Amino acid sequence: MLQKTPSIVGRGHRRIPTGAADLVVVNTEFTGVNASIEVSSPAFDYGERIPAKYTADGEGLSPPIEWSRTPPNAEAIVLLIEDPDTYPQAAMGEVDAAAARPPHPFVHALVWDLPGRDASLPEGALPSAMHAASAHALRRSSRLSTTYVPPDPPPGDGRHRYVIQVLALDMAPRFEAPPGRETLMQKIAGHVIAKGLLIGVYQRP
């Protein structure tokens, strides 16, 4: 089944710019599978600007997200939003000396308990500090908050990419407490059976 990867998702992976190699969805050693899930949003297309209402300059709502072509044997969906153009640890001097770079991208949201089927999240489904909502369990973001973190790039820092990643699992992960990014990756390693992504961009003058 995975040989029949939708061409639009394949194009999406080829279009990931240099510098995004630490994203979970493109870590082939971790996932070991090709893309097959189609991820989209009625609010913006691949590579387009994220409307301000979904950022810290607007209402801070989480954008509407849809995914399809989920494998029939999927037990759960993980939704991860990362910014590979921001490394919060670097600002605090926590740089991986061996790699000469910070350890991983900025995490804006991580949801691990979604049903393993084609589905969607409506606008504002994920709670943020700017917008109250009760929905899905979120891990601690890179700002040590349990909420969705809207895009908030520094002025003059150029264009930031916000990568919405969807991973289909052949099991439903369970945790005693909300996991961090690395804990989640360790838990689901070897269980990712399909993946897909959508990239939106945002910047301030």
N, C-alpha and C positions, 0 to 999 in steps of 0.2 A: 504493500500500500504506500509506503513512504517513497517508493520510486516515482510515484505520480505526484511529485511536488508541484503545487500551483505555481505557474511561472511568475505571477506578480510577487509572491513571497521570495522566490529566488532572486528576482531583480532587487528586492528590498535589501537582501543580504549583501549583494554585490555593491550596493550603493552606500553601505556604511562607510563613512570616511575614516581615514587614518586617525588613530588615537582612541578608537572605541573598542580596542581589543579586549579590554577588561570587562565588558558587558557580559552578563550571565548568558544571554541568548546566543552569543557568538563564540562562546567557550566550547569548542568541539571536543576537547578532552573531557569536559564535564558532562555535556549532554550526549555526545556520540550519535546524534541524529541530524537529519536534514530538516529544513523548514517545511512545514506543511499547513500550518494554521494561518488563516487570513485574519489580520487584525485591522480594524478601521475605526473611524470616528465620523459621525455626521457633522462634527464641528470644524474639522480640517482634514486635508488630504496629506499623504506622505510628503514630508519635506516642507510643508507649508507652515506659516506662522500660526502659533497657538493664539486664539483670540484672548484679549486682555482679561475678560471676565473669568478665565480659568487660571489667572496668575495673581501674584501679590499686588499688582497694579489695579486689579478689579475686585471681584467678589471672592476670589480664592476658591471657587468651586472646582471639584474634580471634573474633568471632561467626560462626556459620554464615550464609552468604549464598547465596541462590538467585536466578537470573534466567531469564526465559523471553520468548517472542515476539521473539527475535533475528531480524533480517532474514536470509533465506537467502544473500544476497550478502555478508554480513559476513566479513571476513578476520581480525579481531582484536577483543578486548574490553579496554577500559581500566576498571579499578576504582579509584575515588578516594574516600577518606573524609576529609571536612573538617568542622571546627567553625567556623561563622561567628560564634560568640559569643566567640571567643578570637583575639586578634591578638598573637602573640608579639613582633612587631617593636615594638609600642607600648610594651612594658615596657622596651625598650632605647632608646626615644626615636627610633626610626626611623620617623617618620610622614611620609607623603606630604603635603608642605605644600600642593601645588596642590589636592589633593582633601580636605585637612584630615581624613584618616583613614589608618590603616595600609593597606598595599598589598593584602593578601589574607588569607583565613581561615587558620586553623591546619590544616596537613595532617597527618593521622594515618597515612595509608598511600596509596601509589599503585602499582598494578600495571598494567603496560602490555602484557604478553606472554601474555594468556589467549587460548585459541582462540575463533574467531568463531562461537560456537554457544550454544544454551541449555545452562547448566551450573550448577554450584554449588561453593562452597568449604566444606569441613566446619569444624566448630569447631576452633580452634587451627591452622588451615592456614598462617597468616602468623606468622612469628617475631616475638617481642618481647623486650625486655630481661628480662621476667619469665618468658618461656616460649620454650624453644628449639624451633624447627621449621624444616624445610627445605622450601621450597615455591617461591614465585615471586619474581622480581627486584623489589625495592622501591627506590624513590627515597629520597633523604635526606628525612627528615621535617622538620618545622619545628624540631625539637630537634636537628638535625644528626646524627641516628642513621639507620642503614640498616634499622631494624626498624620494625614496626608499633608505634605509640604508643597504649596503652590510654587511654580517657577518664580524666582526672585534674583535674577542675575545682577551683579554689580553694574552700575552705569559705566559705559565705556569699555566693558569687558568683552565686547563682541557677541557674536551669535552663539547661543547655547543650544545644544540638542537635547531633547527630552525623549528618551527611548522607552516606549511602552512595550513590554515584553510579556508574552503569554506562553506558558509552558504547560503541556498536558502530561499528567503522571499516570502510571499504572497502579498507583496506590494513593491512599489519602493520608498524608503525614499528620502525626499527632505530636503535640508538645505540651509539657506541663506549664510552660510560660511562653509568652510571645518570643519567637526566635529572632536572633540577629541574622544578618545576611549570610555570614559564613556558616552559622549553625544550620540554617535552612539548606544551603548548598550541600553540606555534608549529608543531611538527612535524605535529600532527594536524588543524590548522585546514583546513577544507574537505573533510575525510575522515570526519566524523561523520555517520552515516546513521540513527542511532536512539539514544535515551537513556531512562533511567529512574532513579528514586531511591527510597530508603527512609530515613525519618528516625526515629532513636531519641533519647531524651533521658536525661540523667543530671545529678544535682546532689548537693551535700553540704550539710548543715545550716549 
